[in-house]
């Protein structure tokens, strides 16, 4: 799993936990809805500016969001080594 894919999964989970659609999140973060979709699908990388736009809306710090991404990547690496 690539970092972009892990970030996308975390972003989607956080967005859904807040009960937001991609369109609502994009509107509140001053982003395009298709950009949010690309991020969630791991097809684009978020910039620092984007992370700082998303975090207050999702009510999570940038460091906590990236910590979740890092944990997901570590878990995947550990699981693939056990195979």
RAJO-V370670 format. One line per field, one symbol per residue. burial: I if it has 16 or more other C-alpha atoms within 10 Angstrom, else O. Layout:
BEGIN
burial: ???
END
This chain:
BEGIN
burial: OOOIIIIIIIIIOIIOOOOOOIOOIIOOIOIOIOIIIOIIIIOIIIOOOOIOIIIOIIOOOIOOIIOIIOOIIOOOOOOOOOO
END
